[in-house]
Amino acid sequence: MITTLLVANRGEIACRVFRTCRELGIRTVAVHSDADENALHTRVADAAVRLPGAAPSDTYLRGDLVVKAALSAGADAVHPGYGFLSENAGFARAVTDAGLRWIGPPPEAIEAMASKTRAKKLMGLEPLSTVTAEDLPVLVKAASGGGGRGMRVVRELADLDAELTAARAEALSAFGDGEVFVEPYLEGGRHVEVQILADTHGTVWALGTRDCSLQRRHQKVIEEAPAPGLAPGLVEELHELAVRAARAVDYVGAGTVEFLIADGRAHFLEMNTRLQVEHPVTEAVFGIDLVALQLRIAEGTALESDPPPARGHAVEARLYAEDPARDWAPQTGTLHRLAVPEGVRLDTGYTDGDPIGIHYDPMLAKVIAHAPTRAEALRRLSGALERASVHGPVTNRDLLVRSLRHEEFVSGRMDTGFYERHLDELTRAAPDPYAPLAAALSDAHGRSRFGGWRNLPSQPQTRRYLMDGTEHEVHYRHTRDGLTAEGVRVVHADAALVVLEIDGVRRKFAISRYGDRIHVGPATLTALPRFPDPTAQQAPGSLLAPMPGTVVRVAEGLAAGVTVTAGQPLVWLEAMKMEHKISAPVAGTLSALHAAPGQQVEVGTLLAVVEPLPGQDGPGPSRTPQETT
């Protein structure tokens, strides 16, 4: 029996595994980088061991340090979670060689399937050895790991070498393995996968299908089970292929076989030899705990001959600290508040007051809804997200709500190109016109205690706020009857709640403040000063860091005085395990270059300045990366 388990991971998945361990009476051990010293997973574990450093390559990808930590903490088993070393056969062997129990498939199965190139060969497929114009578009893909890292769609042959270089660098940083391969890119397909679970006694379960077609940067955003609208014969075929893949490598434990469904046919993509991020939707539909089953299988327990029956429908949305309207740029800062209504499941590695840093994936949480039907599950999840309190950095919450309510998704006609087609409309600002007024009235209540307007009770007051990138100016008065504003009746106003009567309907606005940032229900506003700060101006053509991160490289031969063309890549930043390319906004001369490889930068750091050629209009300061890779 397992008595003490170390999770070789961080964040949400570590907390998820610890939760099951507590229910089973198993002691838990966390590992943490210096950046994660006070992270939630270290606080909820029974013990924690430091991995010196902050970068994944120095910490969570150091299998030798993780094994040493397990031994020093008295653990007798190691769960890898997902990402990092979860599909590293060498790490699995190091765990078992140290006399520890490995919660995962045998190293030989990982070697056969975790490398996507070897997996395809096992399934009778081959990656492209050479690429011609006739092969386009193609997909450059990391051989190890997942989560969209190390993946690039190439539509022009001239871009292939650069994308191969970028993919190798990103894969090496994320997984410790820079191997990549190239395969045909099938457009307009659906990403469908099968959860499998196998014991050491020859039983293999196929636990239904999941649809993961809504993706950005090849990373899943919304997942659901079962996959809607598949013909029964196709579902049976997917189950058979998944079980066959598992049996081919004597698989043990939890795994996922992924397919692309195009033209009604299943195309094998890969097998993930680990637990998936989206495993909760399968748990909800089948009424099981996959982590508990992983642990029991590792202890030698046999599965029943057949899995339990599936019931209802489940949908999961990944809440990211990122701005979809700015090329999915990751965001950092303090997560002041994260809470969802009752009736949905919240899996997270954060709690109120935790910092969101630059070193790791920007996923804050997963929110999961289960209901008897798909329509009810979508309604429950979208409503819960809409009412959730998410106070802190910019997130994709509004995008998730709009996606779940989009006609194409609701009707089950989505594919992997969903966000390419609909991102503009899904990120188009639809601000609540009364949110700025509610913020101003709440602020006025706080200042009224000091008699701020007793001398001129009828003088109109003005406040300015930034909301969804647009400046809003609102006006109100303080009279003997209290606060008033044109077109509404102020029923109540205090620091935490404003109630307005609008056309005979009362509306409540919950207010939360953190510095100059104000949350009014789901809307986020920034209070603006009465007069702009003249010292905040930057020279035209300034390229500013759009996010905190590390400069990983600059364009070859780039130096002050050289001529650059519009759209030419100049600087690459790495933030939250993804690369972000900063390009010249116009053709011109590079008058200054401040970025250098290895440099840590904050939001707004000046990276370079491009002076436009004569006759061209010079751009203002730019913080928006032209491409996120």
C-alpha positions in Angstrom: 0.0 0.0 0.0 1.1 3.5 -0.8 1.6 5.6 2.4 3.4 8.8 1.2 3.2 10.2 -2.3 5.3 12.9 -3.9 3.8 14.8 -6.9 6.5 15.8 -9.3 4.6 18.8 -10.5 3.1 22.1 -9.4 -0.1 24.2 -9.3 -3.5 22.8 -10.1 -2.6 19.2 -10.9 -0.5 18.9 -7.7 -3.4 20.2 -5.7 -5.8 17.9 -7.5 -3.7 14.8 -6.7 -3.3 15.8 -3.1 -7.1 16.1 -2.7 -7.5 12.5 -3.6 -4.6 11.4 -1.4 -6.2 13.1 1.6 -9.4 11.2 0.9 -7.5 7.9 0.8 -5.4 8.7 3.9 -2.1 9.0 2.0 0.5 11.6 3.2 1.6 14.1 0.5 4.9 15.7 -0.5 5.2 18.7 -2.8 8.3 20.0 -4.6 8.7 23.6 -5.4 10.9 26.1 -7.2 12.0 29.3 -5.5 9.2 31.1 -7.5 6.7 28.6 -6.0 7.9 28.7 -2.4 4.6 29.9 -1.1 2.4 28.5 -3.9 -0.9 26.7 -2.9 0.4 23.2 -3.7 3.2 23.7 -1.1 0.8 24.9 1.5 -1.7 22.1 1.2 0.9 19.3 1.1 2.0 17.6 4.3 5.6 18.3 3.4 7.5 20.3 0.8 11.0 20.1 -0.7 12.7 23.0 -2.4 14.2 22.7 -5.9 16.7 25.5 -6.1 16.0 28.0 -9.0 13.0 29.3 -10.9 13.3 28.1 -14.5 11.7 24.7 -15.2 15.0 23.4 -16.6 16.6 24.0 -13.2 13.7 22.7 -11.1 10.7 20.7 -12.3 12.6 19.1 -15.2 15.5 17.9 -13.0 14.5 14.3 -12.4 17.5 13.7 -10.2 16.5 16.4 -7.8 12.9 15.2 -7.7 13.9 11.6 -6.9 16.3 12.9 -4.2 13.4 14.9 -2.8 11.1 11.9 -2.7 13.7 9.8 -0.8 14.6 12.6 1.7 10.9 13.2 2.5 10.2 9.5 3.0 7.8 9.1 0.0 7.2 5.6 -1.4 5.5 6.7 -4.6 5.7 9.4 -7.2 2.9 10.8 -9.3 4.1 12.9 -12.3 0.9 14.9 -13.0 0.9 16.3 -16.6 3.6 18.2 -18.4 7.2 18.5 -17.2 8.5 14.9 -16.7 5.2 13.1 -16.9 6.1 11.4 -20.3 9.8 11.0 -19.7 10.8 7.3 -19.7 14.2 8.1 -18.1 12.5 9.7 -15.2 10.1 6.8 -14.7 13.1 4.4 -14.6 14.9 6.6 -12.2 11.9 6.5 -9.9 11.6 2.7 -9.9 15.4 2.3 -9.7 15.3 4.2 -6.5 12.8 1.7 -5.1 9.8 4.1 -5.4 6.5 3.2 -6.9 5.7 5.0 -10.3 2.1 6.1 -10.8 2.1 5.7 -14.5 2.7 3.3 -17.4 5.9 1.3 -17.7 8.9 3.1 -19.1 8.8 0.9 -22.2 5.2 2.0 -22.9 6.2 5.7 -22.5 9.1 5.2 -24.9 6.8 3.6 -27.4 4.0 6.2 -27.2 5.2 9.4 -25.5 7.4 10.2 -28.4 4.9 11.1 -31.1 7.3 10.1 -33.9 7.6 6.5 -32.4 3.9 6.4 -31.7 3.0 7.2 -35.3 5.4 4.5 -36.6 3.8 2.0 -34.2 0.4 2.9 -35.6 1.7 2.5 -39.2 2.2 6.2 -39.9 5.3 8.2 -40.8 6.1 11.9 -40.4 7.2 13.9 -43.4 10.9 13.5 -44.0 11.0 16.3 -46.6 8.6 19.2 -47.2 7.7 20.6 -50.6 5.2 23.4 -51.6 2.7 20.7 -52.4 2.7 19.4 -48.8 1.6 22.8 -47.4 0.2 23.6 -44.9 2.2 21.5 -42.5 2.4 21.3 -38.7 5.7 21.4 -36.9 5.2 19.5 -33.6 7.3 18.7 -30.6 8.0 14.9 -30.3 7.5 15.1 -26.5 5.0 16.8 -24.2 1.9 18.6 -25.2 -0.2 21.7 -24.3 0.5 23.3 -27.7 4.1 24.0 -26.9 6.6 23.5 -29.7 3.8 23.6 -32.4 3.7 25.8 -35.5 1.5 25.8 -38.6 3.6 26.6 -41.6 1.8 27.9 -44.7 4.8 29.3 -46.6 7.9 27.1 -47.4 10.2 30.1 -46.7 9.0 30.1 -43.1 9.8 26.4 -42.4 13.4 26.8 -41.1 12.6 29.6 -38.7 9.5 27.8 -37.3 11.6 24.6 -36.8 14.1 26.6 -34.9 11.5 28.3 -32.7 9.7 25.0 -32.1 12.9 23.2 -31.0 13.7 26.0 -28.6 10.2 26.1 -27.1 10.1 22.3 -26.8 13.5 22.1 -25.1 12.5 24.8 -22.6 9.1 23.1 -21.8 10.0 19.4 -21.8 13.8 19.1 -21.8 13.6 17.6 -25.3 14.1 19.6 -28.5 13.1 16.9 -31.0 10.4 18.0 -33.4 8.8 16.5 -36.5 6.6 17.7 -39.4 3.3 16.3 -40.5 0.4 17.3 -42.8 -1.9 19.9 -41.3 -5.6 18.9 -41.6 -7.8 22.0 -41.5 -11.4 22.0 -40.5 -11.3 18.9 -38.3 -12.4 18.1 -34.8 -10.1 17.1 -32.1 -11.6 14.1 -30.4 -9.9 11.8 -27.9 -10.6 8.6 -25.9 -9.7 8.2 -22.2 -8.3 4.8 -21.5 -7.5 3.1 -18.2 -5.6 -0.2 -18.0 -4.6 -2.5 -15.0 -1.9 -5.0 -14.6 -4.3 -7.9 -15.1 -5.1 -7.4 -18.8 -8.2 -5.2 -18.5 -8.4 -2.0 -20.6 -11.3 0.4 -20.3 -12.3 2.9 -23.0 -14.0 5.6 -21.0 -15.9 7.4 -23.8 -14.9 10.3 -26.0 -14.0 13.9 -25.3 -14.2 16.8 -27.8 -11.3 19.3 -27.4 -11.8 21.3 -30.7 -11.8 24.8 -29.2 -8.1 25.6 -29.0 -5.8 28.6 -29.2 -2.2 28.2 -30.2 -2.9 24.4 -30.4 -3.7 24.4 -26.7 -7.2 23.3 -25.5 -9.6 25.9 -24.1 -12.9 24.2 -23.7 -13.4 20.4 -23.5 -16.5 18.2 -23.1 -17.6 14.6 -22.8 -19.0 12.9 -24.6 -18.0 14.4 -28.0 -21.3 15.6 -29.5 -22.7 14.4 -32.8 -20.4 11.5 -33.6 -22.0 8.5 -35.4 -22.2 5.4 -33.2 -20.0 3.5 -35.6 -17.3 6.1 -35.4 -17.4 6.1 -31.6 -17.0 2.3 -31.6 -14.1 2.6 -34.1 -12.4 5.2 -31.8 -12.8 3.0 -28.8 -11.3 0.0 -30.7 -8.3 2.0 -31.9 -7.6 3.4 -28.5 -7.8 -0.1 -26.8 -5.6 -1.5 -29.6 -3.0 1.2 -29.0 -2.9 0.5 -25.3 -2.6 -3.3 -25.7 0.1 -2.8 -28.3 2.5 -1.5 -25.7 1.2 -3.4 -22.6 -0.1 -0.1 -21.2 -0.9 0.4 -17.5 -2.6 3.3 -15.9 -4.4 6.3 -17.3 -3.8 7.5 -20.8 -5.4 9.3 -23.7 -5.5 8.5 -27.4 -6.1 11.6 -29.6 -7.6 11.8 -33.1 -8.5 14.4 -35.6 -11.9 13.7 -37.1 -12.1 15.0 -40.7 -14.6 14.0 -43.4 -16.1 11.5 -41.0 -12.8 9.6 -40.7 -10.5 9.2 -37.7 -6.9 10.2 -38.1 -4.5 9.1 -35.3 -2.6 12.0 -33.7 -0.8 10.7 -30.6 -1.1 8.9 -27.3 -0.6 10.9 -24.1 0.9 8.5 -21.5 -0.4 10.5 -18.6 -3.4 12.1 -17.0 -4.9 14.9 -19.1 -5.8 18.4 -18.0 -9.4 17.7 -19.1 -9.8 14.4 -17.1 -12.5 15.9 -14.9 -15.2 15.8 -17.6 -14.7 12.0 -17.9 -14.8 11.7 -14.1 -18.1 13.6 -14.0 -19.7 11.6 -16.7 -18.6 8.2 -15.4 -18.8 9.1 -11.7 -15.2 8.0 -11.0 -12.0 9.4 -9.5 -9.3 8.8 -12.1 -6.5 9.7 -9.7 -7.8 7.2 -7.1 -8.0 4.5 -9.8 -4.4 5.3 -10.9 -3.2 4.8 -7.3 -5.1 1.5 -6.9 -3.8 0.2 -10.2 -0.3 1.0 -9.1 -1.0 -1.0 -5.9 -2.0 -4.0 -8.1 -5.8 -3.7 -7.8 -7.8 -5.2 -10.7 -10.4 -3.1 -12.6 -13.9 -4.5 -13.0 -14.4 -6.1 -16.4 -16.4 -3.2 -17.7 -16.4 0.5 -16.8 -19.4 2.1 -15.0 -22.2 3.5 -17.3 -21.9 7.0 -18.6 -24.4 9.6 -17.4 -25.1 13.0 -18.7 -22.8 15.6 -20.2 -19.8 17.5 -18.8 -18.0 20.6 -20.0 -14.7 22.1 -18.8 -13.4 25.6 -19.4 -9.8 26.6 -18.8 -9.5 30.0 -17.1 -6.3 31.7 -18.3 -4.5 34.9 -17.2 -4.2 36.2 -20.7 -5.7 38.8 -23.0 -7.4 37.1 -26.1 -7.8 40.5 -27.7 -4.0 41.1 -27.6 -2.9 38.0 -29.3 -3.5 35.9 -26.2 -0.7 37.8 -24.3 -0.2 36.3 -20.9 -0.8 38.5 -17.9 0.8 38.7 -14.5 0.0 40.3 -11.2 -1.9 39.4 -8.0 -5.0 37.2 -8.1 -7.0 39.1 -5.5 -10.2 37.0 -5.7 -11.2 33.7 -7.4 -14.6 32.2 -6.5 -17.3 30.5 -8.5 -21.0 29.8 -7.6 -22.1 26.5 -6.2 -23.0 23.8 -8.6 -19.8 23.6 -10.6 -16.3 22.1 -9.8 -13.3 24.4 -9.5 -9.8 22.9 -9.9 -7.1 25.5 -9.2 -3.6 25.9 -7.9 -4.2 29.5 -6.7 -6.1 31.1 -3.8 -6.9 34.7 -3.0 -3.9 36.9 -2.9 -1.5 34.6 -4.8 0.9 36.2 -7.3 0.7 35.2 -11.0 4.3 35.0 -12.2 6.1 34.7 -15.5 7.7 31.3 -15.2 4.8 28.9 -15.8 1.6 28.2 -17.7 -0.9 31.1 -17.3 -3.8 28.7 -16.5 -5.5 29.9 -13.3 -8.2 27.2 -12.9 -10.5 24.8 -14.6 -14.3 25.1 -14.1 -16.4 22.0 -14.8 -20.1 21.6 -15.1 -22.1 18.4 -15.3 -25.8 18.1 -16.2 -28.2 15.5 -17.6 -27.9 17.1 -21.1 -25.4 19.0 -23.1 -27.6 22.1 -23.4 -28.0 22.2 -19.6 -24.3 21.7 -19.0 -23.4 24.6 -21.3 -26.0 26.8 -19.6 -24.7 25.9 -16.2 -21.1 26.5 -17.0 -21.6 29.8 -18.9 -23.8 31.1 -16.1 -21.3 30.1 -13.4 -18.4 31.8 -15.3 -20.4 34.9 -15.8 -21.2 35.2 -12.1 -17.7 34.2 -10.9 -15.5 36.6 -9.1 -12.2 36.8 -10.9 -10.3 39.8 -9.6 -6.8 40.5 -10.7 -5.0 40.2 -14.0 -6.9 40.2 -17.3 -8.3 36.8 -18.1 -10.2 35.0 -20.8 -13.4 34.7 -18.8 -15.5 36.8 -21.1 -14.2 34.8 -24.1 -15.2 31.6 -22.4 -18.8 32.8 -21.7 -19.3 34.0 -25.3 -17.7 30.8 -26.7 -20.1 28.6 -24.7 -23.1 30.6 -26.0 -21.9 30.9 -29.6 -24.4 29.3 -32.0 -21.7 27.3 -33.8 -20.5 25.7 -30.5 -24.0 25.3 -29.1 -25.1 23.4 -32.2 -22.0 21.1 -32.1 -20.6 22.3 -35.4 -17.3 23.6 -34.1 -13.8 22.5 -35.3 -10.2 23.4 -34.5 -10.5 26.6 -36.6 -13.2 28.1 -34.3 -11.1 30.9 -32.8 -9.5 31.7 -36.1 -12.9 32.4 -37.5 -14.6 34.0 -34.5 -12.0 35.6 -32.3 -12.8 39.2 -33.4 -16.5 38.9 -32.6 -15.8 37.0 -29.4 -13.4 39.7 -28.1 -15.3 42.7 -29.3 -16.0 44.8 -26.3 -19.6 44.8 -25.0 -19.2 46.8 -21.9 -22.0 47.4 -19.4 -22.7 51.2 -19.9 -23.7 51.5 -16.3 -20.5 49.9 -14.8 -18.5 53.2 -14.8 -21.4 55.1 -13.1 -21.6 52.4 -10.5 -17.9 52.7 -9.8 -18.1 56.5 -9.6 -21.1 56.4 -7.2 -19.4 53.8 -5.0 -16.2 55.9 -4.9 -18.3 59.0 -4.2 -19.9 57.3 -1.1 -16.4 56.7 0.3 -15.3 60.3 -0.2 -18.6 61.7 1.1 -17.6 60.8 4.7 -15.1 63.6 4.5 -17.6 66.2 3.4 -15.9 66.5 0.0 -18.8 68.3 -1.7 -20.7 70.1 1.1 -19.5 73.5 0.0 -20.9 73.1 -3.5 -23.7 70.6 -3.2 -25.1 71.1 -6.7 -21.8 71.1 -8.6 -21.5 68.1 -11.0 -18.7 65.7 -10.3 -16.8 63.9 -13.1 -14.9 60.7 -13.0 -12.9 58.9 -15.8 -12.4 55.2 -16.2 -10.7 52.9 -18.7 -12.9 49.8 -19.5 -12.2 47.3 -22.3 -9.6 49.7 -23.8 -12.1 52.6 -24.0 -12.2 55.7 -21.8 -15.5 56.4 -20.1 -16.5 59.7 -18.5 -19.4 59.8 -16.1 -21.1 62.6 -14.2 -23.1 62.6 -11.0 -24.3 65.1 -8.3 -24.5 65.1 -4.5 -27.7 66.7 -3.3 -29.5 66.9 -0.1 -31.4 63.8 -1.1 -28.1 61.9 -1.8 -26.3 60.9 -4.9 -28.1 61.5 -8.2 -27.2 60.8 -11.9 -29.1 61.6 -15.1 -31.3 58.9 -16.4 -31.2 56.6 -13.4 -32.4 56.5 -9.8 -29.7 55.8 -7.2 -31.4 53.4 -4.8 -28.3 52.6 -2.8 -24.6 53.3 -3.0 -21.8 52.2 -0.7 -18.2 51.0 -1.1 -19.3 47.4 -1.8 -22.7 47.7 -3.5 -24.5 50.1 -5.8 -28.2 49.6 -6.7 -29.6 51.6 -9.7 -33.1 51.7 -11.0 -33.0 51.9 -14.8 -36.2 52.2 -16.7 -38.1 50.8 -13.7 -35.8 47.8 -13.3 -33.4 47.6 -10.3 -29.9 46.3 -11.0 -27.2 45.5 -8.4 -23.5 46.1 -8.9 -21.1 44.4 -6.6 -17.9 46.6 -6.2 -14.4 45.5 -5.3 -11.3 47.7 -5.3 -7.6 46.9 -5.6 -5.6 50.1 -5.9 -6.8 52.0 -9.0 -8.4 48.8 -10.4 -12.1 48.4 -9.7 -14.2 45.3 -10.4 -17.9 46.1 -11.0 -19.5 42.7 -11.3 -17.7 41.0 -14.2 -16.4 44.3 -15.6 -12.9 45.6 -14.8 -12.2 49.3 -14.8 -9.1 51.4 -14.1 -9.6 54.8 -12.5 -7.9 57.4 -14.6 -6.3 60.6 -13.2 -7.9 63.9 -13.9 -4.8 65.0 -16.0 -2.4 62.6 -17.9 1.1 62.1 -16.6 3.4 63.9 -19.1 6.4 61.8 -17.9 4.7 58.6 -19.2 5.2 59.5 -22.8 7.5 57.4 -25.0 9.1 58.3 -28.3 7.2 57.3 -31.4 8.3 53.9 -32.8 9.2 52.6 -29.3 8.7 48.9 -28.9 7.7 48.1 -25.4 7.5 44.7 -23.7 3.8 43.6 -23.8 4.3 41.4 -20.8 6.9 40.4 -18.2 9.3 37.8 -19.5 12.8 36.9 -20.6 14.5 38.0 -23.9 15.4 34.7 -25.5 17.0 36.1 -28.6 17.2 39.1 -31.0 17.4 39.0 -34.8 20.8 38.2 -36.2 22.8 41.2 -37.0 20.4 43.6 -35.3 22.1 46.7 -34.0 21.4 50.4 -33.8 21.7 52.0 -37.2 20.5 49.1 -39.3 17.5 49.3 -41.6 14.5 47.1 -40.8 11.4 46.3 -42.8 7.8 46.5 -41.7 6.8 43.2 -39.9 10.4 42.1 -39.6 10.9 40.0 -36.4 13.3 41.8 -34.0 13.0 40.4 -30.5 11.6 37.2 -29.0 10.3 37.1 -25.4 9.5 33.9 -23.5 6.8 34.3 -20.9 4.7 31.5 -19.3 6.5 28.9 -21.4 5.5 30.4 -24.7 7.5 32.5 -27.2 6.3 35.9 -28.3 7.7 37.6 -31.4 8.1 41.4 -31.4 8.2 42.8 -35.0 9.0 46.2 -36.5 5.7 48.2 -36.9 7.0 50.1 -39.9 10.0 50.2 -42.2 12.7 52.4 -40.8 16.0 52.6 -39.0 16.7 51.0 -35.7 17.8 54.0 -33.6 18.1 52.1 -30.3 18.3 48.5 -29.2 18.0 47.8 -25.4 17.0 44.2 -25.4 19.7 41.5 -24.9 19.3 37.7 -24.6 18.8 36.6 -21.1 17.4 40.0 -20.0 14.4 39.9 -17.6 11.9 42.6 -18.6 8.7 44.0 -17.1 5.6 45.2 -18.8 6.4 48.5 -20.6 10.2 47.9 -20.7 11.7 49.7 -23.7 13.1 47.0 -26.1 13.9 49.0 -29.2 13.1 52.1 -31.1 12.4 52.2 -34.9 12.5 55.6 -36.7 10.3 55.4 -39.8 11.7 56.1 -43.2 11.0 59.6 -44.6 7.4 59.9 -45.8 6.0 57.3 -43.5 3.8 58.0 -40.5 5.6 56.9 -37.3 3.7 54.6 -35.0 3.1 55.4 -31.4 4.6 53.2 -28.7 3.7 49.6 -29.2 3.1 46.9 -26.6 1.2 44.5 -28.7 3.3 41.5 -30.0 2.6 41.0 -33.7 2.6 37.2 -33.2 2.6 34.8 -30.3 4.2 31.4 -31.0 
